[in-house]
Amino acid sequence: MKLHHYITVALIFLLVPSVLAASFTVETEPIKPEIYIDEIAEFTLSITNNGANDAFEQPSSADVRWIVETDPFIGSISSGETKKVTLRLIPKKSAQLGPQNVPVRIKSDVTGEFISTSVLVTI
């Protein structure tokens, strides 16, 4: 009986992170994924807020060879709302030529949750 109790508690703790991770979703769709080194790659970025919190930070990338910005600024996203913006990826001169997956991270400035994804860009 005691073992059954421990298993139940462990399952609850394992399920909590998966519930928390679902407070918002992110989708990308290519607009201009193939570019020259002096051009800007563009994608449609859709963020759906499935939780009760309203604010999100701008996307960022762990790859220092890329500058990440959106047009317009994402700003606040109300609960239940989907906001679509243009994700712009600007290669620095150190960016590699050829196809590459550029990591993009979107973080909630209220909860600290984040979603990491990547987009395929060809220079």
N, C-alpha and C positions, 0 to 999 in steps of 0.2 A: 504494500500500500504506500509506503514511504517513497519507494522508487518511482511509482506512478506519479506521485506529487512532484518529484524533482523533474521528471520528464515533461510534465505539463508546464511547469514554470520555465524550463529551458526552451520549449517550443514558443511560448509567448514572447520571450526575449529575442528569439530568432526572427519572429514575424514583425516585430515593431519596426526595425529599420526598413523593411520592404514597404510598409505602410507609409512611413515618413518620406521615403524617396519618391513617392508618387504624387507629391503636392503640386508639381508642375511637369509639363512635358515639352520637349523641343523637337522640331522637325526642320530639316533644311531641304531646299530644292534649288538646283543649279539654275542660274541665269546666264552667267558668263564664266564658266570654269576653266576655259583655255585662254591664256593671256601671254603677252610678251613681258619681259622683265620690267618694262616701264609702264605697264598697265595695271588695272585693278580688277581682281576676280570678284564676282558678285553672286550672291545666293539669297533666296528668300528665306528668312528665319521666322518661324512661327513658334511662339511661346504661349502655351495654354496654362493658365493658373487654375489648378484643381483644388487648391487649398483655401484657407481663410486669409492668408497674408497677401498684401498688395504690391510690394515693391521688389524690383529686381535690378541688379547692377548691370552695367554694360558687359558684353562678352569680352573674354581675353583669350590669349593663347600662350602655352608654355614654350612655343617655338619662337625664339627671339629673332628669327629671320623674317617674321611677319608682323605687320601692324594690323590690328583688328578694330573695326569701328562699325557703327550702324547708322543708317539714314532712314528715318529720323532717330533721335535718341530714344531708347526704349522707355525710360521713365517708369511710372507705376502701372501695374497691370491688376485690375480688380479681380476679385474672386469669380471664377467661372468665365472670365474673358480670355479671348485669344487675340494676341497682338502680332501683326506681321510687319516686319521691317526688312530693309535690304542690309544684309551682312556684307561688308566690304573688307576684302583681304588685300593688303598692299604689301608686295614683296620688297624687302630690303635688298641691297646689292649683293648681300651674302646668300640670298636664297638660291637653292639648287635648281638647275634646269631639269626639265622632265616632269613626269607625274609624281605627285607627293600628297600624302595625307596631312593636312594641316589641323592640329588639335585645336578645338574651340571649347571653351568652358563658360557656362552661364551660371551665375550664382545669385541666390536670393540674398539681398542685403538685410532681410529681417530674420530669417531662420538660419542662414549660413549654409543651407543645402546647395548643392551644385550638381549640374549634369554636364558630363564631358562627352563630346562627340568629335568627329573629324569630318572634314570635307576634302574631296579630291580636287586638287588644282594642278593643271599642267602648264608649265612655263615653256 
